[in-house]
Amino acid sequence: MKRWSPGYRAELVWGDLFVCEPDWSWRVRSLPNPDLWYVIEGRGWIEDGGRRRAIGAGDCLVLRPGGSYRAGHDPEHPLRFVATHFVLLDGEGRRLAPAARELPPFIRQMEMGAFLRELLTRAVRCHQDGRFELGCAWMQAALMEVVRQDAQTWPPGAAGDQARAIEAICKRIRRHPARPVRVEALAAELNVSAEHFCRLFRRFQGLSPRAFITRTRIEAAQMLLLKSSHSVARISELLGYESPFYFSRHFKTKVGASPSAFRRRERGPAR
């Protein structure tokens, strides 16, 4: 088997978004198939064969089949990540057993992490909803994005500088989702027009600046609904929405449930 090829097909076995509790830890003695993780936020570590490596926001992990792993995190900065477990098939549908050297790097910081995160999230949601073929298609796209970035090193000069600058802007937006953002101001940071900035952003992140900002705020709202006791009105205020009514309507449009219904569904019945 040669280096991971676009001709190979990924079949998603399971996946989920993990919001880790302060006492979270994980251990597997012999992973049956590859795992692909993308770390959204937090600080932690993973141990592979006795070697401990730090992991944090923006890291992509490709866990090897047969590997034994332990992981944990800083309770003050809990991990949140998307994890997927998959099998790799050839063109005839036969299961492949890639060697470690044939897979992308075990850990790497993604240049365009938001795009990979979106692909993995779509794969997981489709699979959980019973849309297995579509979930596998998104998983395949995520793997090809990892392979593409593995093969690509940003060249010196404008293209590499622009990619890194946009990724830095994305990290800032994720850290402060409530801050008002004007595309014109972001464009000025790169000394380009707003129209050109939008083209660059879509090229490097896979979606428009406005779509990225919206998604970041919705994800922050989901975290607050799950992890805090704040009222819906307070969460609306914390995230900079003009009114709780507008926030609830916007949230339902994007998530498919009102903030209160989402909180009840994800937390389960009160005890």
C-alpha positions in Angstrom: 0.0 0.0 0.0 1.3 3.4 -1.0 0.9 6.7 0.9 -2.7 7.4 1.7 -4.4 8.0 -1.6 -7.6 9.8 -2.7 -8.5 6.4 -4.3 -9.1 4.9 -0.8 -12.6 5.3 0.7 -13.4 6.1 4.3 -16.3 4.5 6.1 -17.3 6.3 9.3 -17.9 3.8 12.1 -18.9 6.4 14.8 -18.1 10.0 15.8 -19.0 12.5 18.4 -18.3 16.0 19.8 -16.7 15.6 23.2 -17.1 18.4 25.9 -14.8 17.0 28.6 -15.6 17.2 32.3 -12.8 18.4 34.6 -12.0 14.8 35.7 -12.0 13.5 32.1 -9.4 10.9 31.1 -9.3 8.3 28.3 -7.4 5.1 27.6 -7.4 2.4 24.9 -5.1 -0.6 24.9 -5.3 -1.5 21.2 -7.2 0.8 18.9 -8.9 -1.5 16.3 -9.1 1.1 13.5 -7.8 4.7 12.9 -9.2 7.6 14.7 -9.2 11.2 13.5 -9.6 14.0 16.2 -9.7 17.7 15.8 -9.2 19.8 19.0 -11.5 22.8 19.2 -10.3 24.3 22.4 -8.6 23.5 25.7 -5.2 22.1 26.7 -4.3 18.5 27.3 -2.0 15.6 26.5 -2.0 12.3 24.8 0.4 9.4 25.5 1.5 7.1 22.7 3.8 4.3 23.7 5.0 6.1 26.8 5.7 9.4 25.0 3.5 12.2 26.2 2.6 15.0 23.8 0.8 18.2 24.4 -2.4 18.9 22.5 -4.4 22.1 22.1 -6.8 24.1 19.9 -6.2 23.6 16.2 -4.4 20.2 16.6 -5.4 17.3 14.3 -4.6 13.8 15.6 -4.5 10.7 13.4 -4.4 7.7 15.9 -3.0 4.5 14.5 -4.8 1.2 14.5 -3.3 -1.2 17.1 -1.9 1.8 19.1 -2.3 2.1 22.9 -3.1 5.5 24.1 -3.8 7.5 27.2 -5.1 11.1 27.3 -6.1 13.7 29.8 -6.4 17.5 30.1 -6.0 20.6 32.2 -9.2 20.9 34.3 -8.9 24.7 34.2 -8.8 24.5 30.4 -11.0 21.5 29.5 -10.7 19.9 26.1 -13.5 20.1 23.5 -12.9 18.1 20.3 -14.5 16.2 17.5 -13.5 12.5 17.3 -14.2 10.0 14.6 -13.5 6.3 14.2 -13.3 4.9 10.7 -12.2 2.1 8.4 -10.3 2.6 5.2 -11.4 0.6 2.1 -9.9 0.2 -1.4 -11.8 0.6 -4.6 -13.2 -2.9 -4.3 -14.6 -2.3 -0.8 -11.9 -4.4 0.9 -10.7 -3.2 4.3 -7.2 -1.8 4.3 -4.7 -2.0 7.2 -2.4 1.0 6.7 1.0 1.0 8.4 1.9 4.0 10.6 4.3 5.4 8.0 1.5 5.4 5.4 -0.8 7.7 7.4 -0.5 11.5 7.9 1.4 12.7 10.9 0.2 11.6 14.3 -0.2 15.2 15.5 -0.1 18.4 13.5 -1.4 22.0 13.8 -3.9 22.6 11.0 -3.4 25.8 8.9 -7.1 25.9 8.1 -8.6 24.2 11.1 -12.1 25.7 10.8 -12.6 23.9 7.5 -11.6 20.5 8.8 -13.7 21.1 11.9 -16.8 21.8 9.7 -16.3 18.7 7.6 -15.9 16.4 10.7 -18.9 18.0 12.4 -21.1 17.4 9.3 -19.8 13.8 9.1 -20.7 13.2 12.7 -24.2 14.9 12.5 -25.2 13.0 9.4 -24.0 9.7 10.9 -25.9 10.3 14.1 -29.0 11.2 12.1 -28.9 7.9 10.2 -27.7 9.5 7.0 -24.8 7.1 6.8 -23.8 7.5 3.2 -23.7 11.3 3.5 -21.7 11.0 6.7 -19.1 8.8 5.0 -18.9 11.4 2.2 -18.1 14.2 4.6 -15.6 11.9 6.4 -13.9 11.2 3.1 -13.7 15.0 2.5 -12.2 15.5 5.9 -9.5 12.9 5.3 -8.6 14.3 2.0 -8.3 17.8 3.6 -5.8 16.3 6.1 -3.9 14.7 3.3 -3.9 17.9 1.3 -2.6 19.9 4.2 0.0 17.2 4.9 1.3 17.5 1.4 1.2 21.3 1.3 3.6 23.7 2.9 2.7 27.3 2.6 5.3 29.0 0.5 7.1 32.1 1.7 5.5 35.3 0.5 2.0 36.6 0.2 0.0 33.3 0.1 1.5 31.9 3.2 1.3 35.2 5.1 -2.3 35.6 4.2 -3.2 32.1 5.3 -1.5 32.5 8.6 -3.1 36.0 9.1 -6.6 34.7 8.5 -6.1 31.7 10.8 -5.0 34.2 13.5 -8.1 36.2 13.0 -10.2 33.1 13.3 -8.6 32.2 16.6 -9.3 35.7 17.9 -12.9 35.4 16.9 -13.2 32.1 18.6 -11.7 33.5 21.8 -14.0 36.5 21.8 -17.2 35.5 20.0 -19.3 38.4 21.4 -17.1 41.1 20.0 -18.6 43.1 17.1 -16.7 42.3 13.9 -16.7 44.3 10.7 -15.4 42.6 7.6 -13.9 46.0 6.4 -11.8 46.2 9.6 -10.5 42.6 9.1 -9.7 43.3 5.5 -7.7 46.4 6.6 -5.5 44.2 8.7 -4.4 42.4 5.5 -4.3 45.7 3.5 -6.9 44.3 1.0 -10.4 45.3 0.0 -13.4 43.7 1.8 -14.3 41.9 -1.3 -10.8 40.4 -1.8 -10.7 39.5 1.9 -13.9 37.5 1.6 -12.4 35.6 -1.3 -9.3 34.9 0.6 -11.2 33.9 3.7 -13.3 31.4 1.8 -10.3 30.0 0.0 -8.4 29.3 3.3 -11.3 28.5 5.6 -13.9 27.1 3.3 -16.7 29.5 4.2 -17.4 33.2 4.3 -16.3 35.5 7.2 -20.0 36.1 8.2 -20.8 32.4 8.1 -17.7 31.7 10.3 -18.7 34.4 12.8 -22.2 33.1 13.0 -21.1 29.5 13.5 -18.6 30.5 16.2 -21.4 32.4 18.1 -23.8 29.5 17.8 -21.2 27.1 19.1 -20.4 29.4 22.0 -24.1 29.5 22.8 -24.3 25.7 22.7 -21.4 25.5 25.2 -23.0 28.0 27.5 -26.3 26.3 27.4 -24.6 23.0 28.2 -22.0 24.1 30.8 -23.5 27.1 32.5 -26.6 27.9 34.5 -27.1 31.2 32.7 -30.6 32.0 31.5 -31.2 32.2 27.7 -31.6 36.0 28.1 -28.2 36.2 29.8 -26.5 34.0 27.2 -28.0 36.3 24.5 -26.5 39.3 26.3 -23.1 37.6 26.8 -22.8 36.8 23.1 -23.8 40.3 21.9 -27.2 39.6 20.5 -29.5 42.6 20.3 -32.4 40.8 22.1 -33.2 37.3 23.5 -36.0 37.0 20.9 -33.6 37.5 18.0 -31.0 35.2 19.6 -33.6 32.4 20.1 -34.9 32.7 16.6 -31.4 32.7 15.1 -30.3 29.7 17.3 -33.4 27.7 16.2 -32.7 28.5 12.5 -29.1 27.2 12.8 -29.6 24.3 15.3 -33.1 23.2 14.6 -34.3 23.7 18.2 -34.8 26.6 20.5 -32.1 27.3 23.1 -34.3 25.9 25.9 -35.2 22.8 23.9 -31.5 22.3 23.0 -30.5 22.5 26.7 -33.2 20.0 27.8 -32.4 17.6 25.0 -28.6 17.6 25.5 -28.6 17.7 29.3 -31.4 15.2 29.7 -34.2 15.3 32.3 -33.5 17.3 35.5 -32.7 15.3 38.6 
